Amino acid sequence: MKYRRAEEADLPRLFDVFRAALNAYLVPAGQKGIPEGDDQTPAYRHFLRHDGQRLWAAEAVVEELAGGGGGSLGVTGRQIVAWGSGLLRDDWWFLSGLFVLPEAQGLGIGGRLFELAATGAPPGAVRATVTDSLQPISNTLYARRGLLPREVLVEIGGEPRPGLRPPRLGRLEAEPLTTASIPELREIDAAASGVDRSVDHEYYLTVSGRRGWLLRRGGRPAAYVMLCKDGWIGPVACVREPDMYTVTAYAIAELAAIGAGKVRSGVTGRCEGAQRALWEAGLVFESTPGLLLSSRPFGRLDRYLAASYGMF
Ligand SMILES: CC(C)(COP(=O)(O)OP(=O)(O)OC[C@H]1O[C@@H](n2cnc3c(N)ncnc32)[C@H](O)[C@@H]1OP(=O)(O)O)[C@@H](O)C(=O)NCCC(=O)NCCS
C-alpha cells in the first residue's frame, strides 16, 4: 500500500472511490445511492488548493486486493483504492472525507488515512466530522480516536407547501451577498460556528454558485444565508439565536419564489429555529440522520446550518 498526496489528475478517481464506498453500504440498506455524474470535483479542487497537505490517497494493485478480479470499479493495475481529507481553519480540524473501496476495507487503510488527513493540525485543535448514523464502522473508528457523537444532524426536505408567505424581517435588512462582504461574515461566524470560514465562503459564492444574502440590523452584520441551485439551504448563520427561525423561513421563501421545487437542509437537533421553519413549510425527513462528532463541543450550533455534510 502506498500513501501519497492526491493531485489534480486524481480528482475524478476520488469521486469514483467515494461513490463505490458509499453505495456498497447504502444500496443494500435500501437507501438512495450516489448517482453517476461527478459533482464533487470542484469541492475536491478547493480541498487541494487550501488543504493540499491534508488530501491523501492510498494506492494498491487492485488484483492483489480483489483476488484476481477487477475490483468494484472494474479497473486493474496500481490504482487509488482509498482517500481521506481534512480541512484546517485556525484551531478547528474537520475530516471532510474518508472513503475506502469495499475490497480494501478492514486492512487498516481508513485508520492510516484518518491520521494523514490531520497533517499540520495543532495538537489542541478541535477535531470534528459528520457521519451517517447508519454506518457503525466509521462511527466506531472516529469515537475510538476521541471524536464523540455530539449532535444529531437531520436532513429535512421536500416541496414547500403552496402559498407560503415570506416572514416579517422586522429590523433585519437583507442585501445580496458578494465576495466583497466576506470580511463582514467573520463577526457572524465568530458568534455561531466559532470558526472563520472566509476561504470557504469564497468557494461557496464563486465556484459552487450559491446565491447569498447578508442581513443587517442597525447596519451591523446579523446573519447570512446561502442557497444552492439544487435547493440546499446552507450555510446559514446568525449572531442571535432568535433570528434563526426568520432567516431560515426567508431562505425557504426565496427558493419558493424562484420555483426551485425541492428544498433541503441539514439541521442539528439543537437548531430549533431552523427546524421550526422547515417543519412549518411542510417538509419531511429525507434520509437516515447524520451525526456530528467532535473531540469537544464547539461553537453555538443553535444558530448554524451546515454548508454540506462534507464541509460543515
Ligand atoms: C469507514 C471506512 C473509511 C473505514 O476504513 P477501513 O480501511 O475499512 O478501516 P480500518 O481497516 O482502518 O479499520 C478502522 C476501524 O474499524 C474497525 N473495523 C474495520 N472493519 C470493520 C467491520 N467490518 N466491522 C466492525 N469494525 C470494523 C477496525 O477494527 C478498526 O478499528 P481500530 O483501528 O480502532 O482497531 C470504510 O469502511 C469506508 O470507506 N466505508 C464506506 C464509506 C464511509 O462510510 N466512509 C466514512 C464517511 S464518514
The ligand as a Tripos MOL2 file, in Angstrom:
@<TRIPOS>MOLECULE
LIG
   48    50     1     0     0
SMALL
NO_CHARGES

@<TRIPOS>ATOM
      1 C1        -15.3220    3.7080    7.2910 C.3       1 LIG1
      2 C2        -14.1290    3.3000    6.4280 C.3       1 LIG1
      3 C3        -13.4620    4.5590    5.8930 C.3       1 LIG1
      4 C4        -13.1140    2.5470    7.3110 C.3       1 LIG1
      5 O1        -11.9890    2.2390    6.5290 O.3       1 LIG1
      6 P1        -11.2320    0.8260    6.6800 P.3       1 LIG1
      7 O2         -9.9700    0.9050    5.9060 O.co2     1 LIG1
      8 O3        -12.1480   -0.2830    6.3800 O.co2     1 LIG1
      9 O4        -10.9220    0.8360    8.2460 O.3       1 LIG1
     10 P2         -9.7030    0.1660    9.0070 P.3       1 LIG1
     11 O5         -9.3580   -1.1480    8.4030 O.co2     1 LIG1
     12 O6         -8.6050    1.1830    9.1580 O.co2     1 LIG1
     13 O7        -10.3880   -0.0810   10.3960 O.3       1 LIG1
     14 C5        -10.8050    1.0270   11.1790 C.3       1 LIG1
     15 C6        -11.5020    0.5220   12.3940 C.3       1 LIG1
     16 O8        -12.7510   -0.0490   12.0650 O.3       1 LIG1
     17 C7        -12.8270   -1.3600   12.5610 C.3       1 LIG1
     18 N1        -13.4470   -2.1700   11.5440 N.ar      1 LIG1
     19 C8        -12.9730   -2.4200   10.3070 C.ar      1 LIG1
     20 N2        -13.8490   -3.1960    9.6350 N.ar      1 LIG1
     21 C9        -14.8520   -3.4470   10.4810 C.ar      1 LIG1
     22 C10       -16.0640   -4.2000   10.3660 C.ar      1 LIG1
     23 N3        -16.3800   -4.8680    9.2440 N.pl3     1 LIG1
     24 N4        -16.9010   -4.1920   11.4260 N.ar      1 LIG1
     25 C11       -16.5960   -3.5080   12.5630 C.ar      1 LIG1
     26 N5        -15.4580   -2.7900   12.7200 N.ar      1 LIG1
     27 C12       -14.6130   -2.7770   11.6950 C.ar      1 LIG1
     28 C13       -11.4080   -1.8100   12.7830 C.3       1 LIG1
     29 O9        -11.3260   -2.7240   13.8780 O.3       1 LIG1
     30 C14       -10.6960   -0.5420   13.0910 C.3       1 LIG1
     31 O10       -10.7200   -0.1960   14.4450 O.3       1 LIG1
     32 P3         -9.3720    0.2490   15.2060 P.3       1 LIG1
     33 O11        -8.4120    0.7990   14.2060 O.co2     1 LIG1
     34 O12        -9.8350    1.2410   16.1890 O.co2     1 LIG1
     35 O13        -8.9040   -1.0380   15.7960 O.co2     1 LIG1
     36 C15       -14.5520    2.3540    5.2740 C.3       1 LIG1
     37 O14       -15.2300    1.2660    5.8490 O.3       1 LIG1
     38 C16       -15.4500    3.0020    4.2380 C.2       1 LIG1
     39 O15       -14.9760    3.6440    3.3020 O.2       1 LIG1
     40 N6        -16.7850    2.8240    4.3780 N.am      1 LIG1
     41 C17       -17.7550    3.3340    3.4110 C.3       1 LIG1
     42 C18       -17.7300    4.8450    3.2840 C.3       1 LIG1
     43 C19       -17.8770    5.5310    4.6170 C.2       1 LIG1
     44 O16       -18.7760    5.2570    5.3760 O.2       1 LIG1
     45 N7        -16.9580    6.4610    4.8750 N.am      1 LIG1
     46 C20       -16.9940    7.2440    6.0870 C.3       1 LIG1
     47 C21       -17.6230    8.5650    5.7830 C.3       1 LIG1
     48 S1        -17.8890    9.4360    7.3100 S.3       1 LIG1
@<TRIPOS>BOND
     1     1     2 1
     2     2     3 1
     3     2     4 1
     4     2    36 1
     5     4     5 1
     6     5     6 1
     7     6     7 2
     8     6     8 1
     9     6     9 1
    10     9    10 1
    11    10    11 2
    12    10    12 1
    13    10    13 1
    14    13    14 1
    15    14    15 1
    16    15    16 1
    17    15    30 1
    18    16    17 1
    19    17    18 1
    20    17    28 1
    21    18    19 ar
    22    18    27 ar
    23    19    20 ar
    24    20    21 ar
    25    21    22 ar
    26    21    27 ar
    27    22    23 1
    28    22    24 ar
    29    24    25 ar
    30    25    26 ar
    31    26    27 ar
    32    28    29 1
    33    28    30 1
    34    30    31 1
    35    31    32 1
    36    32    33 2
    37    32    34 1
    38    32    35 1
    39    36    37 1
    40    36    38 1
    41    38    39 2
    42    38    40 1
    43    40    41 1
    44    41    42 1
    45    42    43 1
    46    43    44 2
    47    43    45 1
    48    45    46 1
    49    46    47 1
    50    47    48 1
@<TRIPOS>SUBSTRUCTURE
     1 LIG1         1 GROUP 0 **** ****
